[in-house]
């Protein structure tokens, strides 16, 4: 899986290409499929980051300690 930043950058390029409206239908469908996959990857990255932040916020003694956060699928 690519990093969040890489996935988001590619997703932005796909949106730009599709917004131009000059692609053949088959190419538009392929880009839409890739964009859907990338969108899901970005969502996964954000959910993992949110989970890590929640774990950090739950430290009761005031210390900040990162704990592993299993990916949600």
Protein Blocks (a to p, Z undefined) as FASTA:
>chain_A
ZZfklmmmmmmmmmmmmmnopacfklmmmmmmmmmmmmmmmmmmmmmmmmmmmmmmmpmn
lpacdddddddZZ
